[in-house]
């Protein structure tokens, strides 16, 4: 696809460049096709398909009646309307009857974009590139993170020119330890961002479900189908996948459209139907849920939020936005080839929900012995002492438990 094709696509979407829409809000389009494998290319329904994907999104009220979701998609400047999508140039290799989404390929002149994004707040060359916000991206080795991002999108036929990850914040420590990152990923055209969201949002990569949203326009949760989620255990940090897997384990029929984290303690989850949300709230036991009372943004940050940091990083490396002829993924894409993804071993501790297991008999006997020691020490007026540093936390909890029993008069 050459620059004239990108310009044609931009003209089709020019209505979103008006001043009134620059700060408009939107709700997430239905980008998801859950039935495809993680290595497959996501599909659009055919034009004459009467499936749920072609209908206006709905939710169900308390009486089980189907109700139109009037808020869904209001002000959605990123989702391409059906009448405009039909006028877009058909990508080479695509089949409009089957609705396959396939990138048409690149030429070298495509690597120097000429179309500016009117939503970009800077006059620098950054405005010629188009970002998406990506979260829940699993990378086992932090040193390979950039290469993994470029390889993943190249496997979808998309060239990543640059990326930016937030640094120096406490949330980054969790990302570094767990190997789960969020970032802004920059492409060379608006059409590339459109395909990235359509093909990669809710795609599975290394055992984790990706979130891919616009990088300059906020996307908000639909309050009627969403809940805020909070962890229970103080000494644990959960990934987005932990929350999703637990809901799937207790409500297998639920369809989840988004799971994001705001920080190390809180997040939010959006369902396709309100009935799914109600069932999940009733049955989940690994974390707490509460209704979303205020407007919640799905992206943890947008380009405008970090523009100062982004420009500082660009100033330190002036050539980072220039095409690199030695980029192996770019060379592959220019030849019409794609890399094969390297699948790393899927982690277990951060994904599989913790389930209460029967207590080990030896542990039960140890707890009983320690409880007798604690009771004896408290009766004698001395402070209970733990003889095993490895079990110090458990011993302290046991001491508080026995002290509470004394306070309630259960032990005399």
C-alpha positions as CSV (number, residue, x, y, z in Angstrom):
1,X,0.0,0.0,0.0
2,X,1.5,3.4,-1.0
3,X,1.0,6.8,0.5
4,X,-1.8,7.7,-1.9
5,X,-3.8,4.7,-0.5
6,X,-3.1,5.9,3.1
7,X,-4.2,9.4,2.1
8,X,-7.4,8.0,0.6
9,X,-8.1,6.2,3.9
10,X,-7.4,9.3,5.9
11,X,-9.8,11.4,3.7
12,X,-12.5,8.8,4.4
13,X,-12.0,9.4,8.1
14,X,-11.5,13.2,7.9
15,X,-14.7,13.9,9.7
16,X,-13.0,13.0,13.0
17,X,-10.4,15.7,12.6
18,X,-12.8,18.5,13.5
19,X,-12.1,20.6,16.6
20,X,-15.3,19.4,18.3
21,X,-14.1,15.8,18.1
22,X,-10.6,16.3,19.1
23,X,-11.5,15.7,22.8
24,X,-14.5,13.5,22.2
25,X,-14.8,10.2,24.2
26,X,-15.9,6.9,22.9
27,X,-16.7,3.4,24.0
28,X,-14.8,0.4,22.7
29,X,-16.0,-1.1,19.3
30,X,-16.7,-4.8,19.2
31,X,-13.3,-5.8,17.9
32,X,-13.4,-9.4,19.2
33,X,-13.8,-12.8,17.5
34,X,-13.3,-15.3,20.3
35,X,-13.6,-18.4,18.2
36,X,-10.3,-18.1,16.4
37,X,-7.0,-19.6,17.5
38,X,-4.3,-17.4,18.9
39,X,-2.2,-17.8,15.7
40,X,-5.1,-17.1,13.3
41,X,-6.0,-13.9,11.7
42,X,-9.1,-12.3,13.1
43,X,-12.1,-12.0,10.8
44,X,-14.8,-9.5,10.1
45,X,-18.3,-10.7,9.4
46,X,-19.2,-10.5,5.7
47,X,-21.4,-7.6,4.7
48,X,-24.5,-9.8,4.4
49,X,-23.9,-11.6,7.7
50,X,-26.6,-11.2,10.2
51,X,-24.6,-12.4,13.1
52,X,-24.3,-10.6,16.5
53,X,-21.2,-8.7,15.3
54,X,-23.2,-6.8,12.7
55,X,-25.9,-5.8,15.1
56,X,-26.1,-2.9,17.5
57,X,-24.6,-3.9,20.8
58,X,-27.2,-4.8,23.4
59,X,-27.4,-5.6,27.1
60,X,-30.0,-7.4,29.2
61,X,-32.0,-5.8,32.0
62,X,-32.8,-7.5,35.3
63,X,-35.9,-9.1,33.8
64,X,-33.9,-10.7,31.0
65,X,-35.3,-8.4,28.3
66,X,-33.0,-7.4,25.5
67,X,-32.4,-3.6,25.5
68,X,-30.5,-1.4,23.0
69,X,-27.3,0.0,24.5
70,X,-27.7,3.6,23.4
71,X,-24.4,4.7,24.9
72,X,-22.3,2.1,23.1
73,X,-20.2,3.8,20.4
74,X,-21.3,7.4,21.0
75,X,-18.6,9.7,19.8
76,X,-16.6,6.8,18.5
77,X,-14.2,8.5,16.2
78,X,-11.9,5.5,15.9
79,X,-14.3,2.9,14.7
80,X,-14.9,3.2,11.0
81,X,-18.6,3.3,10.1
82,X,-19.8,0.5,7.9
83,X,-20.7,2.8,5.0
84,X,-17.1,4.2,5.0
85,X,-15.5,0.9,5.6
86,X,-17.1,-0.5,2.4
87,X,-15.5,2.4,0.5
88,X,-12.0,1.7,1.7
89,X,-9.5,0.2,-0.8
90,X,-9.6,-3.6,-0.6
91,X,-6.3,-5.0,0.7
92,X,-4.5,-7.3,-1.6
93,X,-5.1,-10.9,-0.7
94,X,-8.4,-10.1,1.2
95,X,-11.6,-11.8,0.4
96,X,-14.6,-9.4,1.1
97,X,-17.0,-12.4,1.1
98,X,-15.1,-14.2,3.9
99,X,-14.1,-10.9,5.6
100,X,-10.5,-11.8,6.1
101,X,-8.4,-9.0,7.5
102,X,-5.0,-9.1,5.7
103,X,-2.5,-6.2,5.5
104,X,-1.9,-5.3,1.9
105,X,1.9,-5.1,2.3
106,X,4.4,-2.2,2.2
107,X,6.6,-0.4,-0.2
108,X,9.7,1.5,0.7
109,X,7.9,4.9,0.2
110,X,5.4,3.9,2.8
111,X,8.1,4.1,5.4
112,X,8.2,7.9,5.2
113,X,4.6,8.9,6.1
114,X,3.3,12.2,4.9
115,X,-0.1,12.4,6.6
116,X,-0.2,14.1,10.0
117,X,-2.6,13.1,12.8
118,X,-4.6,16.2,13.7
119,X,-5.2,14.7,17.2
120,X,-1.5,14.8,18.0
121,X,-0.7,17.7,20.4
122,X,2.9,18.3,19.1
123,X,4.2,19.9,16.0
124,X,7.2,17.5,15.8
125,X,7.6,14.5,13.5
126,X,5.7,12.4,16.0
127,X,2.5,13.6,14.5
128,X,3.3,11.6,11.3
129,X,3.0,8.4,13.3
130,X,0.0,6.7,14.7
131,X,0.0,5.0,18.1
132,X,-2.0,2.3,19.8
133,X,-2.1,1.5,23.5
134,X,-1.1,-2.1,24.2
135,X,-1.4,-3.8,27.6
136,X,-1.1,-7.3,29.1
137,X,1.8,-8.0,26.8
138,X,3.8,-10.9,28.1
139,X,7.6,-10.9,27.6
140,X,9.7,-13.4,29.6
141,X,13.0,-11.5,29.1
142,X,12.8,-7.7,29.6
143,X,15.8,-7.3,27.3
144,X,13.8,-8.8,24.5
145,X,10.7,-6.7,25.0
146,X,11.1,-4.4,22.0
147,X,12.0,-7.2,19.7
148,X,9.0,-9.2,21.0
149,X,6.7,-6.3,20.3
150,X,8.0,-5.8,16.8
151,X,8.0,-9.6,16.1
152,X,4.4,-10.0,17.2
153,X,3.0,-7.2,15.1
154,X,5.2,-8.2,12.1
155,X,3.5,-11.7,12.4
156,X,0.3,-9.8,11.7
157,X,1.8,-8.0,8.7
158,X,2.3,-4.7,10.6
159,X,5.5,-2.6,10.8
160,X,6.3,-1.1,14.2
161,X,8.3,2.1,13.8
162,X,8.7,3.0,17.5
163,X,7.4,2.3,21.0
164,X,7.3,4.0,24.4
165,X,6.9,2.4,27.8
166,X,6.4,4.4,31.0
167,X,9.3,4.3,33.4
168,X,10.1,5.4,36.9
169,X,6.7,4.6,38.3
170,X,5.8,2.1,41.0
171,X,3.6,0.2,38.6
172,X,6.7,-0.5,36.5
173,X,8.1,-2.7,39.3
174,X,5.2,-5.1,38.9
175,X,5.7,-5.2,35.2
176,X,9.4,-5.8,35.5
177,X,8.9,-8.7,37.9
178,X,6.0,-10.3,36.2
179,X,7.1,-9.7,32.6
180,X,3.7,-8.2,31.7
181,X,3.9,-4.7,30.1
182,X,1.8,-1.9,28.7
183,X,3.1,0.6,26.2
184,X,2.4,2.9,23.2
185,X,3.2,1.3,19.9
186,X,3.7,3.6,16.8
187,X,2.8,2.7,13.2
188,X,3.3,4.5,9.9
189,X,-0.3,5.1,9.0
190,X,-3.8,5.4,10.5
191,X,-4.8,2.3,8.5
192,X,-2.2,0.3,10.3
193,X,-3.6,1.3,13.7
194,X,-7.1,0.4,12.5
195,X,-5.9,-3.1,11.5
196,X,-3.8,-3.5,14.7
197,X,-6.9,-2.9,16.8
198,X,-9.1,-5.1,14.7
199,X,-6.7,-8.0,14.5
200,X,-4.9,-7.9,17.8
201,X,-7.3,-6.7,20.5
202,X,-8.3,-9.8,22.6
203,X,-5.7,-11.9,20.7
204,X,-3.8,-14.4,22.8
205,X,0.0,-14.0,23.0
206,X,2.1,-16.2,25.3
207,X,-0.9,-17.2,27.3
208,X,-2.2,-13.6,27.9
209,X,-5.1,-11.8,26.3
210,X,-3.9,-8.5,24.7
211,X,-5.7,-5.2,25.0
212,X,-5.2,-2.9,22.0
213,X,-6.8,0.5,22.1
214,X,-6.2,3.9,20.4
215,X,-3.2,5.7,21.7
216,X,-4.5,9.3,21.4
217,X,-8.3,9.0,22.0
218,X,-9.7,7.7,25.3
219,X,-11.9,4.7,25.4
220,X,-14.3,4.2,28.4
221,X,-16.0,1.3,30.1
222,X,-19.7,0.9,29.5
223,X,-21.0,1.2,33.1
224,X,-24.1,-1.0,32.5
225,X,-21.9,-4.0,31.7
226,X,-18.7,-3.3,33.7
227,X,-17.5,-3.7,37.3
228,X,-14.4,-2.4,39.2
229,X,-12.3,-5.2,40.6
230,X,-10.0,-5.2,43.6
231,X,-7.6,-7.8,44.9
232,X,-8.2,-9.5,48.3
233,X,-4.7,-10.7,49.3
234,X,-2.4,-7.9,50.4
235,X,0.8,-9.6,49.6
236,X,-0.1,-10.6,46.0
237,X,-0.4,-8.7,42.7
238,X,-2.6,-10.1,40.1
239,X,-2.4,-9.8,36.3
240,X,-5.3,-9.1,34.1
241,X,-5.3,-12.7,33.0
242,X,-5.8,-13.9,36.6
243,X,-9.1,-12.0,36.9
244,X,-10.3,-13.2,33.5
245,X,-9.4,-16.9,34.1
246,X,-11.1,-16.9,37.5
247,X,-14.3,-15.5,36.0
248,X,-14.2,-18.1,33.2
249,X,-13.7,-20.8,35.8
250,X,-16.9,-19.9,37.7
251,X,-19.0,-18.5,34.8
252,X,-17.8,-20.4,31.7
253,X,-20.5,-19.0,29.5
254,X,-19.6,-15.3,30.2
255,X,-18.2,-13.3,27.4
256,X,-15.6,-10.7,28.5
257,X,-14.8,-7.8,26.2
258,X,-12.1,-6.0,28.3
259,X,-10.0,-6.5,31.4
260,X,-7.6,-3.8,32.4
261,X,-5.6,-2.8,35.5
262,X,-5.4,0.8,36.8
263,X,-2.6,0.1,39.3
264,X,-1.3,-2.8,41.3
265,X,-4.6,-3.0,43.4
266,X,-7.5,-2.1,41.1
267,X,-8.8,-2.8,37.7
268,X,-12.0,-3.1,35.8
269,X,-13.8,-5.7,33.7
270,X,-16.4,-5.3,30.9
271,X,-18.8,-8.0,29.7
272,X,-20.7,-8.3,26.5
273,X,-24.0,-8.8,28.3
274,X,-25.2,-7.5,31.6
275,X,-26.4,-10.9,32.6
276,X,-22.8,-12.2,32.4
277,X,-21.7,-9.4,34.7
278,X,-24.4,-10.2,37.2
279,X,-23.5,-13.9,37.3
280,X,-19.8,-13.1,37.7
281,X,-20.4,-10.7,40.6
282,X,-22.4,-13.4,42.4
283,X,-19.9,-16.2,42.0
284,X,-16.4,-14.8,42.0
285,X,-14.5,-15.3,45.3
286,X,-10.9,-14.6,44.5
287,X,-11.4,-10.8,44.3
288,X,-13.9,-8.1,45.1
289,X,-16.3,-6.4,42.6
290,X,-18.2,-3.2,42.8
291,X,-20.2,-1.1,40.3
292,X,-18.3,1.5,38.3
293,X,-19.6,4.8,39.6
294,X,-17.6,7.2,37.6
295,X,-16.3,7.2,34.0
296,X,-13.3,4.9,33.8
297,X,-10.8,5.0,31.0
298,X,-9.5,1.7,29.6
299,X,-6.1,3.0,28.7
300,X,-3.8,3.5,31.7
301,X,-2.2,6.4,29.9
302,X,-2.5,8.2,26.5
303,X,0.2,10.0,24.5
304,X,-0.9,13.4,25.9
305,X,-0.4,12.1,29.4
306,X,3.3,11.4,28.8
307,X,4.1,13.8,26.0
308,X,6.9,15.5,28.0
309,X,8.6,12.2,28.7
310,X,8.1,11.0,25.1
311,X,9.7,14.2,23.6
312,X,12.6,13.9,26.0
313,X,13.3,10.4,24.8
314,X,12.9,11.4,21.2
315,X,15.3,14.3,21.7
316,X,18.0,11.9,23.0
317,X,17.7,9.7,19.9
318,X,16.8,11.9,16.9
319,X,16.9,9.1,14.4
320,X,14.6,6.7,16.2
321,X,11.6,7.6,13.9
322,X,13.6,7.2,10.7
323,X,13.3,3.9,8.8
324,X,16.1,1.5,9.4
325,X,17.2,-0.4,6.3
326,X,18.8,-3.1,8.5
327,X,15.6,-3.8,10.4
328,X,15.1,-7.5,9.7
329,X,11.3,-7.4,10.3
330,X,11.0,-4.5,7.9
331,X,13.0,-6.3,5.3
332,X,10.7,-9.3,5.7
333,X,7.5,-7.2,5.4
334,X,8.8,-5.4,2.3
335,X,9.3,-8.8,0.7
336,X,5.8,-10.0,1.7
337,X,7.0,-12.4,4.4
338,X,6.2,-12.6,8.1
339,X,8.1,-14.0,11.1
340,X,7.0,-17.1,13.0
341,X,6.3,-16.3,16.6
342,X,8.5,-17.8,19.3
343,X,6.2,-19.2,21.9
344,X,7.7,-19.0,25.4
345,X,6.6,-21.3,28.3
346,X,3.4,-20.0,29.8
347,X,3.6,-18.9,33.4
348,X,1.3,-20.5,35.9
349,X,1.5,-18.6,39.2
350,X,0.2,-15.3,37.7
351,X,-2.5,-16.8,35.5
352,X,-4.1,-19.7,37.3
353,X,-6.5,-18.6,40.0
354,X,-5.6,-19.7,43.5
355,X,-8.1,-22.4,44.7
356,X,-8.5,-23.4,48.3
357,X,-7.0,-26.9,48.8
358,X,-7.3,-29.3,51.7
359,X,-4.8,-28.5,54.4
360,X,-1.8,-30.7,54.7
361,X,-2.1,-33.0,57.8
362,X,1.4,-32.1,59.0
363,X,0.7,-28.4,58.6
364,X,-2.5,-28.8,60.6
365,X,-0.6,-30.6,63.4
366,X,2.0,-27.8,63.4
367,X,-0.7,-25.1,63.7
368,X,-2.3,-26.9,66.6
369,X,1.1,-27.1,68.4
370,X,1.8,-23.5,67.8
371,X,-1.7,-22.5,69.0
372,X,-1.1,-24.3,72.3
373,X,2.2,-22.5,72.7
374,X,0.6,-19.2,72.0
375,X,-2.2,-19.7,74.5
376,X,0.3,-20.8,77.2
377,X,2.4,-17.7,76.6
378,X,-0.5,-15.3,76.7
379,X,-1.9,-16.9,79.9
380,X,1.5,-16.5,81.5
381,X,1.7,-12.9,80.4
382,X,4.7,-13.4,78.1
383,X,5.0,-12.6,74.4
384,X,4.7,-15.6,72.0
385,X,8.0,-16.2,70.0
386,X,8.3,-17.9,66.7
387,X,11.1,-20.4,66.4
388,X,11.0,-20.6,62.7
389,X,11.7,-17.5,60.6
390,X,10.3,-19.1,57.5
391,X,6.8,-19.3,59.1
392,X,7.0,-16.0,60.9
393,X,4.1,-14.4,58.9
394,X,1.8,-17.4,59.5
395,X,2.8,-17.4,63.2
396,X,1.9,-13.7,63.6
397,X,-1.5,-14.3,62.0
398,X,-2.0,-17.2,64.4
399,X,-1.1,-14.9,67.4
400,X,-3.7,-12.3,66.3
401,X,-6.3,-15.1,65.9
402,X,-5.7,-16.4,69.4
403,X,-5.7,-12.8,70.8
404,X,-9.1,-12.2,69.2
405,X,-10.4,-15.3,70.8
406,X,-9.2,-14.1,74.2
407,X,-10.9,-10.8,73.6
408,X,-14.2,-12.5,72.7
409,X,-14.0,-14.7,75.9
410,X,-13.7,-17.9,73.9
411,X,-10.4,-18.7,75.8
412,X,-10.2,-18.2,79.6
